[in-house]
Amino acid sequence: MKIIDGNMYYSLTEIGAIIGRTKATILRWYEYEDQLPVEQRRLPNYITLGQQHAKYFAAHDIDTFTEFMKTNKRGTMKNVSDKYNGNLVNNR
């Protein structure tokens, strides 16, 4: 956790621990959303810090991630999941 300009920010790993998902899963969510039109995207914006461009999220973004998990139907991100699970047939 970092305090930036008086606001609390959590790293990607910390957000994952809070919501019970891995860093890799959250990054896949963003990869999925990058395929959607901007007006359909629901995940929060983040800031990057440091030479490695670590992603940080505002404390209030935890609710947005929780809502995303509740409303995202199973199988919605199949094309992204298949890419990482070795099933590239649908990704050509």
Order of alpha helices (4+ residues) and beta strands (2+ residues): beta-beta-alpha-alpha-beta-beta-alpha-alpha
